């Protein structure tokens, strides 16, 4: 039973609040007598009328009803589905303001989770093309029982129902042409997913294997990783979660030897072809789980001359891998992550005992208009 005297609102009630911040994930933060209220699709500084939709012991969620005082940073979204489709959270915010907001979110997360200084985190590198940049989208189908029709598009903001989408404003034009083809030849039933993608030039890429989803900012991402590796000057590189060998191949000229490991067998086969096509002869690729192969890989090279590159899924690395790294102590760890919260969590484990120290974080806006942001973290062994 909720203690009603401590909760200044009720489900269904309408209240006026001032937006104080935007939390990582995209929701605005407001307060009613110190009681936190989360509101999507708002901008810092706005005065808004909201309706309470969910009530918890320590916070509430609300939906935006009316903007009473709009921020100068508010812009008109380009996409007619914005607000219904769950793909974007920030199309209503000026792009320059998005970059500053994401930087603050990263700083706040790193300070709260790991006690890291804001001075270690660079400004967010902008994407040269904030719209029409995605080279891969997943289109879903769902049977709409009340209307007796098939919905085709993306999961909505409620994460339950598919919203019909005929054009995605953050997808490359070629993908929207493919999406038109899906509408002309729809899936036979609901519950099916169709992956549409634009293949990278000069890279072997199996249909279901991972590749960075933004070609326009990809050179800057490679530059950030190369700069960190050059700055340390390691002789050996271990590229974990290596996919089709992208980072290992792009960094091969900087090291004497490298090895990549990836659990996706078709990706490893493609990595070998990608290396061969480029005449890369100082590396090899191994099929297997990073967590299983990591101990043996770390034994291969002199730890004081080795950089370990981590590019794990959004969920981050398992704690046992982080603890193993504290035992083996490679000279440098370059951690590439699309989820600042799990990155901060893992860095907190690595740096908690004084074995490693965070040198720098380079954020890059690989996902404009959305809550996501890519980060390159440089972690050094403390001498």
C-alpha contacts under 8 A as a table, 3 or more apart, distances in Angstrom:
res1	aa1	res2	aa2	distance
2	X	56	X	7.94
2	X	57	X	6.28
3	X	6	X	5.86
3	X	7	X	7.05
3	X	57	X	7.93
4	X	7	X	5.17
4	X	8	X	7.61
5	X	8	X	7.28
7	X	10	X	7.72
7	X	35	X	6.96
7	X	57	X	7.93
8	X	32	X	6.64
8	X	33	X	7.21
8	X	35	X	7.40
9	X	13	X	6.50
9	X	15	X	7.92
9	X	52	X	7.49
10	X	13	X	5.46
10	X	52	X	6.61
10	X	55	X	7.15
11	X	51	X	7.69
11	X	52	X	4.94
11	X	53	X	5.33
11	X	54	X	6.02
11	X	55	X	6.46
12	X	51	X	5.92
12	X	52	X	5.27
12	X	53	X	6.15
13	X	51	X	5.64
13	X	52	X	5.65
14	X	49	X	6.75
14	X	50	X	5.54
14	X	51	X	4.40
14	X	52	X	6.43
15	X	49	X	5.67
15	X	50	X	5.62
15	X	51	X	6.54
15	X	52	X	7.87
16	X	47	X	7.05
16	X	48	X	5.64
16	X	49	X	4.41
16	X	50	X	6.33
17	X	30	X	6.08
17	X	31	X	6.79
17	X	32	X	7.11
17	X	47	X	5.81
17	X	48	X	5.63
17	X	49	X	6.48
17	X	50	X	7.52
18	X	30	X	5.74
18	X	31	X	7.43
18	X	45	X	6.36
18	X	46	X	5.77
18	X	47	X	4.51
18	X	48	X	6.42
19	X	22	X	7.91
19	X	28	X	6.11
19	X	29	X	5.63
19	X	30	X	4.75
19	X	31	X	7.97
19	X	42	X	7.37
19	X	43	X	6.84
19	X	44	X	5.17
19	X	45	X	5.21
19	X	46	X	5.43
19	X	47	X	6.47
19	X	48	X	7.69
20	X	28	X	7.35
20	X	29	X	5.65
20	X	30	X	5.58
20	X	44	X	5.56
20	X	45	X	6.03
21	X	28	X	5.74
21	X	29	X	5.08
21	X	30	X	7.34
21	X	43	X	7.84
21	X	44	X	5.31
21	X	45	X	7.85
22	X	26	X	6.09
22	X	27	X	5.60
22	X	28	X	4.27
22	X	29	X	5.75
22	X	43	X	7.30
22	X	44	X	6.60
22	X	101	X	7.43
22	X	105	X	7.84
23	X	26	X	5.78
23	X	27	X	5.55
23	X	28	X	6.14
23	X	29	X	6.60
23	X	105	X	6.64
24	X	27	X	7.33
24	X	102	X	7.78
24	X	105	X	5.66
24	X	106	X	7.94
24	X	371	X	6.87
25	X	371	X	5.27
25	X	372	X	7.72
26	X	40	X	6.49
26	X	41	X	7.64
26	X	89	X	5.83
26	X	90	X	7.27
26	X	370	X	7.94
26	X	371	X	5.61
27	X	38	X	5.70
27	X	39	X	5.26
27	X	40	X	4.40
27	X	41	X	7.01
27	X	42	X	7.62
28	X	38	X	5.44
28	X	39	X	4.80
28	X	40	X	5.62
28	X	41	X	7.28
28	X	42	X	5.91
28	X	43	X	6.98
28	X	44	X	7.26
29	X	36	X	6.78
29	X	37	X	5.96
29	X	38	X	4.96
29	X	39	X	6.50
30	X	36	X	5.82
30	X	37	X	5.08
30	X	38	X	6.36
30	X	39	X	7.57
31	X	34	X	5.18
31	X	35	X	5.17
31	X	36	X	4.57
31	X	37	X	5.63
32	X	35	X	4.89
32	X	36	X	6.49
32	X	37	X	7.18
35	X	58	X	6.87
35	X	59	X	6.15
35	X	60	X	7.94
36	X	58	X	7.07
36	X	59	X	4.83
36	X	60	X	6.39
37	X	59	X	5.72
37	X	60	X	4.72
37	X	61	X	5.52
37	X	62	X	6.83
38	X	59	X	7.60
38	X	60	X	6.25
38	X	61	X	4.76
38	X	62	X	6.14
39	X	42	X	6.83
39	X	50	X	7.68
39	X	61	X	6.19
39	X	62	X	5.23
39	X	63	X	5.88
39	X	64	X	6.57
40	X	62	X	7.80
40	X	63	X	6.78
40	X	64	X	7.03
40	X	89	X	7.80
41	X	64	X	7.35
41	X	83	X	7.44
41	X	89	X	6.76
41	X	90	X	7.08
41	X	92	X	7.00
42	X	46	X	7.05
42	X	64	X	7.79
42	X	92	X	7.85
43	X	46	X	5.83
43	X	70	X	7.90
43	X	71	X	6.35
43	X	73	X	7.28
43	X	74	X	6.70
43	X	93	X	6.91
44	X	71	X	7.22
45	X	70	X	7.97
45	X	71	X	6.30
46	X	67	X	7.33
46	X	68	X	7.53
46	X	69	X	5.45
46	X	70	X	5.25
46	X	71	X	5.47
47	X	67	X	6.43
47	X	68	X	5.37
47	X	69	X	4.89
47	X	70	X	6.94
48	X	64	X	7.18
48	X	65	X	7.48
48	X	66	X	5.77
48	X	67	X	4.55
48	X	68	X	5.11
48	X	69	X	6.77
49	X	64	X	6.48
49	X	65	X	5.46
49	X	66	X	5.05
49	X	67	X	6.37
49	X	68	X	6.86
50	X	62	X	5.91
50	X	63	X	5.49
50	X	64	X	4.64
50	X	65	X	4.94
50	X	66	X	6.89
51	X	62	X	5.20
51	X	63	X	5.38
51	X	64	X	6.65
51	X	65	X	6.52
52	X	55	X	7.45
52	X	60	X	6.85
52	X	61	X	5.93
52	X	62	X	4.17
52	X	63	X	6.60
53	X	60	X	7.55
53	X	61	X	5.71
53	X	62	X	4.95
53	X	63	X	6.71
54	X	60	X	5.52
54	X	61	X	5.00
54	X	62	X	6.74
55	X	59	X	6.45
55	X	60	X	4.49
55	X	61	X	6.55
56	X	59	X	5.27
56	X	60	X	5.76
64	X	67	X	7.68
67	X	70	X	6.02
70	X	74	X	6.87
71	X	74	X	5.42
73	X	93	X	5.77
73	X	94	X	5.28
73	X	97	X	6.69
74	X	92	X	5.54
74	X	93	X	4.82
74	X	94	X	6.08
75	X	91	X	7.57
75	X	92	X	4.97
75	X	93	X	5.54
75	X	94	X	5.84
76	X	91	X	7.49
76	X	92	X	5.64
77	X	80	X	7.46
77	X	82	X	6.87
77	X	91	X	4.91
77	X	92	X	5.04
78	X	91	X	7.15
78	X	169	X	7.10
79	X	82	X	5.41
79	X	91	X	7.93
79	X	168	X	7.43
79	X	169	X	5.94
81	X	84	X	5.57
81	X	85	X	5.62
81	X	165	X	7.17
82	X	85	X	5.74
82	X	86	X	7.83
82	X	88	X	6.84
82	X	89	X	7.93
82	X	91	X	7.36
83	X	86	X	7.21
83	X	88	X	7.94
83	X	89	X	7.69
83	X	157	X	7.08
84	X	156	X	5.47
84	X	157	X	5.77
84	X	163	X	6.98
85	X	88	X	7.24
85	X	154	X	6.29
85	X	155	X	6.25
85	X	156	X	4.24
85	X	157	X	5.73
85	X	163	X	5.91
86	X	89	X	7.47
86	X	154	X	7.00
86	X	155	X	5.72
86	X	156	X	4.36
86	X	157	X	4.13
86	X	158	X	7.48
86	X	159	X	7.04
87	X	154	X	7.26
87	X	155	X	7.61
87	X	156	X	7.67
87	X	157	X	7.88
87	X	370	X	7.02
88	X	91	X	6.71
88	X	369	X	5.61
88	X	370	X	4.56
88	X	371	X	7.29
89	X	92	X	8.00
89	X	369	X	6.19
89	X	370	X	4.96
89	X	371	X	6.06
90	X	93	X	5.44
90	X	98	X	7.19
90	X	369	X	4.60
90	X	370	X	5.63
90	X	371	X	7.19
91	X	94	X	7.64
91	X	369	X	5.05
91	X	370	X	7.71
93	X	97	X	6.61
93	X	98	X	6.31
94	X	97	X	5.28
94	X	98	X	6.29
95	X	98	X	4.88
95	X	99	X	6.50
95	X	130	X	7.66
95	X	368	X	7.89
95	X	369	X	7.75
96	X	99	X	5.31
96	X	100	X	6.62
97	X	100	X	5.17
97	X	101	X	6.01
98	X	101	X	5.04
98	X	102	X	6.10
98	X	369	X	7.67
99	X	102	X	5.22
99	X	103	X	6.26
99	X	123	X	7.91
99	X	124	X	5.83
99	X	125	X	7.83
99	X	126	X	6.99
99	X	365	X	7.45
100	X	103	X	5.11
100	X	104	X	6.33
100	X	123	X	7.59
100	X	124	X	7.31
101	X	104	X	5.16
101	X	105	X	6.24
102	X	105	X	4.98
102	X	106	X	6.24
102	X	124	X	7.33
102	X	373	X	7.41
103	X	106	X	5.21
103	X	107	X	6.18
103	X	121	X	7.96
103	X	123	X	6.22
103	X	124	X	5.95
103	X	363	X	7.70
104	X	107	X	5.01
104	X	108	X	6.01
105	X	108	X	5.13
105	X	109	X	6.11
106	X	109	X	5.13
106	X	110	X	6.08
106	X	340	X	6.29
106	X	341	X	7.98
107	X	110	X	5.29
107	X	111	X	6.07
107	X	117	X	7.72
107	X	118	X	5.44
107	X	121	X	6.96
108	X	111	X	5.19
108	X	112	X	6.00
109	X	112	X	5.20
109	X	113	X	5.84
109	X	114	X	7.94
109	X	340	X	7.34
109	X	341	X	6.32
109	X	344	X	6.87
110	X	113	X	5.37
110	X	114	X	5.42
110	X	115	X	6.26
110	X	116	X	5.42
110	X	117	X	7.66
110	X	118	X	7.95
110	X	341	X	7.75
110	X	344	X	5.43
111	X	114	X	5.60
111	X	115	X	4.17
111	X	116	X	4.81
111	X	117	X	6.40
111	X	118	X	7.32
112	X	115	X	5.79
113	X	344	X	6.19
113	X	345	X	6.30
113	X	348	X	6.93
114	X	344	X	6.34
114	X	345	X	7.02
114	X	347	X	7.21
114	X	348	X	4.78
116	X	120	X	7.56
116	X	358	X	7.95
117	X	120	X	5.79
117	X	121	X	7.78
118	X	121	X	5.60
119	X	122	X	7.55
120	X	358	X	7.66
120	X	359	X	6.64
120	X	360	X	4.83
120	X	361	X	6.01
121	X	360	X	6.04
121	X	361	X	4.70
121	X	362	X	6.27
121	X	363	X	7.51
122	X	360	X	7.55
122	X	361	X	6.15
122	X	362	X	5.30
122	X	363	X	6.60
123	X	362	X	7.40
123	X	363	X	6.78
124	X	362	X	7.13
124	X	363	X	4.77
124	X	364	X	5.19
124	X	365	X	6.35
125	X	362	X	7.94
125	X	363	X	6.27
125	X	364	X	4.56
125	X	365	X	5.92
126	X	364	X	6.53
126	X	365	X	5.47
127	X	130	X	5.67
127	X	216	X	6.89
127	X	217	X	5.56
127	X	364	X	7.65
127	X	365	X	5.75
127	X	366	X	6.52
127	X	368	X	7.12
128	X	216	X	6.60
128	X	217	X	6.92
129	X	132	X	7.01
129	X	133	X	6.24
129	X	216	X	6.76
130	X	133	X	6.72
130	X	170	X	7.55
130	X	368	X	5.34
130	X	369	X	7.29
131	X	169	X	6.13
131	X	170	X	4.59
131	X	171	X	7.22
131	X	368	X	7.20
131	X	369	X	7.92
132	X	168	X	7.94
132	X	169	X	5.72
132	X	170	X	4.17
132	X	171	X	4.41
132	X	172	X	4.35
132	X	173	X	6.52
133	X	170	X	5.67
133	X	171	X	5.48
133	X	172	X	5.24
133	X	213	X	7.93
133	X	214	X	5.69
133	X	215	X	7.21
133	X	216	X	6.78
134	X	137	X	7.25
134	X	170	X	5.89
134	X	171	X	4.40
134	X	172	X	5.52
134	X	213	X	5.47
134	X	214	X	5.34
134	X	215	X	7.84
135	X	171	X	6.37
135	X	172	X	5.85
135	X	175	X	7.16
135	X	197	X	5.31
135	X	198	X	5.04
135	X	199	X	7.51
135	X	213	X	5.20
135	X	214	X	6.17
135	X	215	X	7.30
136	X	171	X	7.41
136	X	175	X	7.50
136	X	195	X	7.13
136	X	196	X	5.62
136	X	197	X	4.10
136	X	198	X	6.46
136	X	213	X	5.98
137	X	171	X	7.32
137	X	175	X	7.73
137	X	195	X	5.93
137	X	196	X	5.39
137	X	197	X	6.43
138	X	154	X	7.50
138	X	193	X	6.52
138	X	194	X	5.70
138	X	195	X	4.48
138	X	196	X	6.23
139	X	152	X	6.87
139	X	153	X	5.19
139	X	154	X	5.80
139	X	179	X	7.99
139	X	193	X	5.62
139	X	194	X	5.03
139	X	195	X	6.20
139	X	196	X	7.45
140	X	152	X	5.74
140	X	153	X	5.38
140	X	154	X	5.76
140	X	155	X	7.44
140	X	162	X	6.91
140	X	190	X	7.97
140	X	191	X	7.01
140	X	192	X	5.93
140	X	193	X	4.53
140	X	194	X	6.34
141	X	150	X	6.66
141	X	151	X	5.54
141	X	152	X	4.58
141	X	153	X	6.61
141	X	162	X	6.91
141	X	187	X	7.04
141	X	189	X	7.20
141	X	190	X	4.75
141	X	191	X	5.52
141	X	192	X	5.46
141	X	193	X	6.44
142	X	150	X	5.76
142	X	151	X	5.16
142	X	152	X	6.68
142	X	161	X	7.52
142	X	162	X	6.14
142	X	189	X	7.32
142	X	190	X	3.94
142	X	191	X	5.36
142	X	192	X	7.52
143	X	148	X	7.21
143	X	149	X	6.03
143	X	150	X	4.58
143	X	151	X	6.08
143	X	189	X	6.93
143	X	190	X	4.81
143	X	191	X	7.63
144	X	147	X	5.65
144	X	148	X	5.51
144	X	149	X	5.21
144	X	150	X	5.66
144	X	151	X	6.25
145	X	148	X	4.76
145	X	149	X	6.85
150	X	189	X	7.30
150	X	190	X	6.64
151	X	162	X	6.24
151	X	163	X	6.61
151	X	164	X	5.39
151	X	190	X	7.81
152	X	162	X	6.75
152	X	163	X	6.83
152	X	164	X	4.98
152	X	165	X	6.52
152	X	183	X	7.40
152	X	186	X	7.88
153	X	162	X	6.04
153	X	163	X	5.47
153	X	164	X	4.69
153	X	165	X	4.59
153	X	166	X	7.30
154	X	162	X	5.29
154	X	163	X	5.54
154	X	164	X	7.05
154	X	165	X	6.90
155	X	158	X	7.66
155	X	159	X	5.46
155	X	160	X	6.47
155	X	161	X	5.68
155	X	162	X	4.36
155	X	163	X	5.97
156	X	159	X	5.31
156	X	160	X	6.69
156	X	161	X	5.74
156	X	162	X	5.64
156	X	163	X	5.52
157	X	160	X	7.96
158	X	161	X	6.96
165	X	168	X	6.99
166	X	176	X	7.74
166	X	179	X	6.89
166	X	180	X	6.75
166	X	183	X	7.70
167	X	176	X	5.68
167	X	179	X	7.23
167	X	180	X	7.93
168	X	171	X	5.40
168	X	176	X	6.58
169	X	172	X	7.99
170	X	369	X	7.90
171	X	175	X	6.19
171	X	176	X	6.83
172	X	175	X	5.42
172	X	176	X	6.81
172	X	198	X	7.98
173	X	176	X	5.12
173	X	177	X	6.45
174	X	177	X	5.11
174	X	178	X	6.43
174	X	198	X	7.10
175	X	178	X	4.89
175	X	179	X	6.07
175	X	196	X	6.30
175	X	197	X	6.40
175	X	198	X	6.90
176	X	179	X	4.74
176	X	180	X	6.21
177	X	180	X	5.14
177	X	181	X	6.54
178	X	181	X	4.97
178	X	182	X	6.48
178	X	196	X	6.86
179	X	182	X	5.00
179	X	183	X	6.46
179	X	196	X	7.61
180	X	183	X	5.15
180	X	184	X	6.31
181	X	184	X	5.00
181	X	185	X	6.10
182	X	185	X	5.03
182	X	186	X	5.20
182	X	187	X	7.54
183	X	186	X	5.13
187	X	190	X	7.28
187	X	192	X	7.02
189	X	192	X	7.01
199	X	203	X	7.88
199	X	205	X	7.23
200	X	203	X	5.78
200	X	205	X	7.83
200	X	215	X	7.72
203	X	274	X	6.16
204	X	244	X	7.43
204	X	270	X	5.39
204	X	271	X	7.42
204	X	273	X	7.04
204	X	274	X	6.09
205	X	209	X	6.51
205	X	211	X	7.86
205	X	244	X	6.73
205	X	267	X	7.03
205	X	270	X	6.30
206	X	209	X	5.36
206	X	266	X	6.39
206	X	267	X	6.43
206	X	270	X	7.17
209	X	243	X	6.88
209	X	244	X	7.51
209	X	264	X	7.32
209	X	266	X	7.54
209	X	267	X	5.92
210	X	243	X	6.06
210	X	244	X	7.55
211	X	243	X	7.31
211	X	244	X	7.66
212	X	215	X	7.21
212	X	218	X	7.34
213	X	366	X	7.75
214	X	217	X	6.03
214	X	218	X	6.18
214	X	366	X	5.98
214	X	367	X	7.60
215	X	218	X	5.03
215	X	219	X	7.68
216	X	219	X	7.27
217	X	220	X	5.40
217	X	221	X	6.50
217	X	364	X	7.87
217	X	365	X	7.81
217	X	366	X	6.31
218	X	221	X	4.99
218	X	222	X	6.31
218	X	366	X	7.92
219	X	222	X	5.15
219	X	223	X	6.12
220	X	223	X	4.90
220	X	224	X	6.15
221	X	224	X	5.15
221	X	225	X	6.43
221	X	364	X	7.08
221	X	376	X	7.99
222	X	225	X	5.23
222	X	226	X	6.05
222	X	247	X	7.49
222	X	250	X	7.36
223	X	226	X	5.06
223	X	227	X	5.98
224	X	227	X	5.23
224	X	228	X	6.45
224	X	362	X	7.02
224	X	376	X	7.12
225	X	228	X	5.27
225	X	229	X	6.34
225	X	334	X	7.35
225	X	376	X	6.83
226	X	229	X	5.10
226	X	230	X	5.99
226	X	251	X	6.58
227	X	230	X	5.15
227	X	231	X	6.00
228	X	231	X	5.10
228	X	232	X	6.51
228	X	334	X	7.57
228	X	378	X	6.59
229	X	232	X	5.33
229	X	233	X	6.04
229	X	234	X	6.85
229	X	254	X	7.79
229	X	307	X	7.48
229	X	334	X	7.94
230	X	233	X	4.97
230	X	234	X	7.62
230	X	254	X	7.15
232	X	332	X	7.36
234	X	237	X	7.42
234	X	255	X	6.80
234	X	305	X	4.85
234	X	306	X	5.41
234	X	307	X	6.01
234	X	331	X	7.73
234	X	332	X	7.96
235	X	254	X	7.69
235	X	255	X	4.79
235	X	256	X	5.42
235	X	257	X	7.08
235	X	305	X	5.41
235	X	306	X	6.21
235	X	307	X	7.94
236	X	255	X	5.47
236	X	256	X	5.96
236	X	257	X	5.22
236	X	258	X	5.68
236	X	301	X	6.94
236	X	305	X	6.19
236	X	306	X	4.69
236	X	307	X	6.22
237	X	248	X	7.69
237	X	255	X	6.75
237	X	257	X	6.57
237	X	258	X	4.55
237	X	259	X	6.59
237	X	306	X	5.75
237	X	307	X	4.94
237	X	308	X	5.84
237	X	309	X	7.21
238	X	248	X	8.00
238	X	258	X	5.67
238	X	259	X	5.14
238	X	260	X	6.04
238	X	297	X	7.29
238	X	298	X	7.89
238	X	306	X	7.50
238	X	307	X	6.40
238	X	308	X	4.79
238	X	309	X	6.01
239	X	242	X	5.58
239	X	247	X	7.20
239	X	248	X	5.91
239	X	258	X	7.27
239	X	259	X	6.04
239	X	260	X	4.50
239	X	261	X	6.47
239	X	308	X	6.26
239	X	309	X	4.89
239	X	310	X	6.65
240	X	260	X	5.77
240	X	261	X	5.15
240	X	262	X	6.63
240	X	290	X	6.06
240	X	308	X	7.48
240	X	309	X	6.01
240	X	310	X	5.36
240	X	311	X	6.54
240	X	312	X	7.66
241	X	260	X	7.54
241	X	261	X	5.91
241	X	262	X	4.87
241	X	263	X	7.47
241	X	290	X	6.44
241	X	310	X	6.77
241	X	311	X	5.71
241	X	312	X	5.73
242	X	245	X	5.20
242	X	246	X	6.90
242	X	247	X	7.06
242	X	248	X	7.31
242	X	260	X	5.56
242	X	261	X	5.70
242	X	262	X	5.40
242	X	311	X	7.17
243	X	246	X	7.00
243	X	261	X	7.91
243	X	262	X	5.82
243	X	264	X	7.16
243	X	267	X	5.47
243	X	268	X	6.74
243	X	271	X	7.29
244	X	267	X	4.72
244	X	268	X	5.82
244	X	269	X	7.76
244	X	270	X	5.54
244	X	271	X	4.20
244	X	272	X	7.97
244	X	274	X	7.52
245	X	248	X	5.45
245	X	249	X	5.86
245	X	260	X	6.76
245	X	267	X	7.93
245	X	268	X	7.34
245	X	270	X	7.86
245	X	271	X	4.60
245	X	272	X	7.65
245	X	274	X	7.30
245	X	275	X	7.60
245	X	285	X	7.75
246	X	249	X	5.44
246	X	250	X	6.12
246	X	271	X	7.60
247	X	250	X	4.99
247	X	251	X	5.99
248	X	251	X	5.26
248	X	252	X	5.78
248	X	258	X	6.84
248	X	259	X	7.42
248	X	260	X	6.63
248	X	283	X	7.86
249	X	252	X	5.09
249	X	274	X	7.94
249	X	275	X	6.31
249	X	280	X	7.13
250	X	253	X	7.59
251	X	254	X	5.62
251	X	255	X	7.28
252	X	255	X	5.77
252	X	256	X	7.76
252	X	257	X	7.47
252	X	258	X	6.97
252	X	280	X	7.20
252	X	282	X	7.15
252	X	283	X	7.40
253	X	256	X	7.77
255	X	258	X	7.00
256	X	282	X	6.62
257	X	282	X	5.04
257	X	283	X	5.57
258	X	282	X	6.53
258	X	283	X	4.63
258	X	284	X	6.74
259	X	283	X	5.36
259	X	284	X	4.93
259	X	285	X	5.69
259	X	286	X	7.51
260	X	283	X	7.70
260	X	284	X	6.32
260	X	285	X	4.60
260	X	286	X	6.12
261	X	268	X	7.83
261	X	285	X	5.77
261	X	286	X	4.76
261	X	287	X	5.84
261	X	288	X	6.34
261	X	289	X	7.31
261	X	290	X	6.19
261	X	293	X	7.71
262	X	265	X	7.30
262	X	267	X	7.45
262	X	268	X	6.52
262	X	285	X	7.86
262	X	286	X	6.57
262	X	287	X	5.29
262	X	288	X	5.49
262	X	289	X	6.17
262	X	290	X	6.50
263	X	287	X	5.36
263	X	288	X	4.22
263	X	289	X	4.78
263	X	290	X	7.20
264	X	267	X	5.31
264	X	268	X	6.51
264	X	287	X	6.88
264	X	288	X	7.49
265	X	268	X	5.11
265	X	269	X	6.36
265	X	287	X	5.79
265	X	288	X	7.88
266	X	269	X	5.11
266	X	270	X	6.23
267	X	270	X	4.98
267	X	271	X	6.06
268	X	271	X	4.82
268	X	272	X	6.32
268	X	285	X	6.32
268	X	286	X	6.87
268	X	287	X	6.20
269	X	272	X	5.35
269	X	273	X	6.54
270	X	273	X	5.07
270	X	274	X	6.06
271	X	274	X	4.97
271	X	275	X	6.15
271	X	285	X	7.07
272	X	275	X	5.20
272	X	276	X	6.12
272	X	284	X	7.51
272	X	285	X	6.70
273	X	276	X	5.01
273	X	277	X	5.99
274	X	277	X	5.19
274	X	278	X	6.48
275	X	278	X	5.26
275	X	279	X	6.17
275	X	280	X	4.97
275	X	281	X	7.45
276	X	279	X	5.02
276	X	280	X	5.89
276	X	281	X	7.47
277	X	280	X	7.72
280	X	283	X	6.97
288	X	292	X	7.27
288	X	293	X	6.82
289	X	292	X	5.33
289	X	293	X	6.31
290	X	293	X	5.23
290	X	294	X	5.52
291	X	294	X	5.53
291	X	295	X	7.99
291	X	318	X	7.90
291	X	321	X	6.35
292	X	295	X	7.20
293	X	296	X	5.60
293	X	297	X	6.16
294	X	297	X	5.08
294	X	298	X	6.10
294	X	321	X	7.77
295	X	298	X	5.30
295	X	299	X	6.50
295	X	324	X	7.55
296	X	299	X	5.14
296	X	300	X	6.71
297	X	300	X	5.35
297	X	301	X	7.74
298	X	301	X	6.39
298	X	303	X	7.23
298	X	328	X	7.17
298	X	330	X	7.79
299	X	302	X	7.63
299	X	303	X	7.99
301	X	305	X	7.44
301	X	306	X	6.62
302	X	305	X	5.46
302	X	306	X	6.33
303	X	306	X	5.08
303	X	328	X	7.08
303	X	329	X	6.40
303	X	330	X	4.45
303	X	331	X	5.96
304	X	329	X	7.83
304	X	330	X	5.95
304	X	331	X	4.82
305	X	330	X	7.46
305	X	331	X	6.13
306	X	330	X	5.61
306	X	331	X	5.63
306	X	332	X	6.65
307	X	330	X	6.33
307	X	331	X	6.06
307	X	332	X	4.64
307	X	333	X	5.58
307	X	334	X	7.18
308	X	330	X	6.96
308	X	332	X	6.32
308	X	333	X	4.76
308	X	334	X	6.24
309	X	333	X	5.83
309	X	334	X	4.76
309	X	335	X	5.88
309	X	336	X	7.55
310	X	333	X	7.28
310	X	334	X	6.17
310	X	335	X	4.66
310	X	336	X	5.99
311	X	335	X	6.10
311	X	336	X	4.79
311	X	337	X	6.12
312	X	315	X	7.49
312	X	316	X	5.56
312	X	317	X	6.42
312	X	336	X	7.50
312	X	337	X	6.90
313	X	316	X	5.72
313	X	317	X	7.97
313	X	337	X	7.75
314	X	337	X	6.95
314	X	338	X	6.11
314	X	339	X	5.67
314	X	342	X	7.41
315	X	339	X	7.76
315	X	342	X	6.43
316	X	337	X	7.64
316	X	339	X	7.96
316	X	342	X	5.59
316	X	343	X	6.58
316	X	346	X	7.20
317	X	321	X	6.64
317	X	322	X	7.12
317	X	346	X	6.92
318	X	321	X	5.56
318	X	322	X	6.81
319	X	322	X	5.05
319	X	323	X	6.19
319	X	346	X	7.57
319	X	349	X	7.64
320	X	323	X	5.08
320	X	324	X	6.07
321	X	324	X	5.02
321	X	325	X	6.33
322	X	325	X	5.25
322	X	326	X	6.60
322	X	346	X	7.04
322	X	349	X	6.64
322	X	350	X	6.01
323	X	326	X	5.11
323	X	327	X	6.57
323	X	349	X	7.55
323	X	350	X	7.20
324	X	327	X	5.10
324	X	328	X	6.28
325	X	328	X	5.15
325	X	329	X	5.48
325	X	330	X	6.96
325	X	350	X	7.69
326	X	329	X	5.22
326	X	350	X	6.56
326	X	355	X	6.27
326	X	356	X	7.60
329	X	355	X	7.44
329	X	381	X	6.46
330	X	333	X	7.07
330	X	381	X	6.76
331	X	380	X	5.99
331	X	381	X	5.11
332	X	378	X	7.21
332	X	379	X	5.72
332	X	380	X	4.60
332	X	381	X	6.08
333	X	377	X	7.98
333	X	378	X	6.11
333	X	379	X	5.04
333	X	380	X	6.43
334	X	376	X	6.77
334	X	377	X	5.64
334	X	378	X	4.85
334	X	379	X	6.28
335	X	343	X	7.93
335	X	375	X	7.91
335	X	376	X	5.74
335	X	377	X	5.05
335	X	378	X	6.64
335	X	379	X	7.79
336	X	374	X	7.24
336	X	375	X	5.77
336	X	376	X	4.63
336	X	377	X	6.45
337	X	340	X	6.80
337	X	343	X	6.30
337	X	374	X	5.62
337	X	375	X	5.31
337	X	376	X	6.62
338	X	372	X	6.57
338	X	373	X	5.59
338	X	374	X	4.22
338	X	375	X	6.29
339	X	342	X	5.74
339	X	343	X	6.21
339	X	372	X	6.72
339	X	373	X	6.73
339	X	374	X	6.85
339	X	375	X	7.81
340	X	343	X	4.89
340	X	344	X	5.96
340	X	373	X	7.31
340	X	374	X	7.55
340	X	375	X	6.95
341	X	344	X	5.18
341	X	345	X	6.24
342	X	345	X	4.89
342	X	346	X	6.18
343	X	346	X	5.21
343	X	347	X	6.08
344	X	347	X	5.08
344	X	348	X	6.01
345	X	348	X	5.18
345	X	349	X	6.66
346	X	349	X	5.18
346	X	350	X	6.37
347	X	350	X	4.93
347	X	351	X	5.93
347	X	358	X	7.72
348	X	351	X	5.33
348	X	352	X	5.59
349	X	352	X	5.43
350	X	353	X	7.42
350	X	355	X	7.30
350	X	356	X	6.15
350	X	357	X	7.99
351	X	354	X	5.66
351	X	355	X	6.24
351	X	356	X	4.85
351	X	357	X	5.47
351	X	358	X	7.16
352	X	355	X	7.69
352	X	356	X	7.96
353	X	356	X	7.64
354	X	357	X	6.82
354	X	382	X	7.03
355	X	381	X	6.03
355	X	382	X	5.67
356	X	379	X	6.41
356	X	380	X	5.49
356	X	381	X	4.43
356	X	382	X	5.23
357	X	379	X	5.68
357	X	380	X	5.49
357	X	381	X	6.44
357	X	382	X	6.26
358	X	361	X	7.95
358	X	377	X	7.43
358	X	378	X	6.19
358	X	379	X	4.52
358	X	380	X	6.41
359	X	377	X	7.64
359	X	378	X	5.39
359	X	379	X	5.50
359	X	380	X	6.47
360	X	377	X	5.87
360	X	378	X	5.26
360	X	379	X	7.37
361	X	375	X	6.52
361	X	376	X	5.58
361	X	377	X	4.36
361	X	378	X	6.31
362	X	375	X	5.56
362	X	376	X	4.99
362	X	377	X	6.38
363	X	373	X	6.91
363	X	374	X	5.67
363	X	375	X	4.20
363	X	376	X	6.26
364	X	373	X	6.29
364	X	374	X	5.17
364	X	375	X	6.03
365	X	368	X	5.90
365	X	372	X	7.85
365	X	373	X	5.21
365	X	374	X	6.18
366	X	372	X	7.84
366	X	373	X	6.04
366	X	374	X	5.99
367	X	370	X	5.81
367	X	371	X	7.63
367	X	372	X	5.72
367	X	373	X	5.92
367	X	374	X	7.78
368	X	372	X	7.80
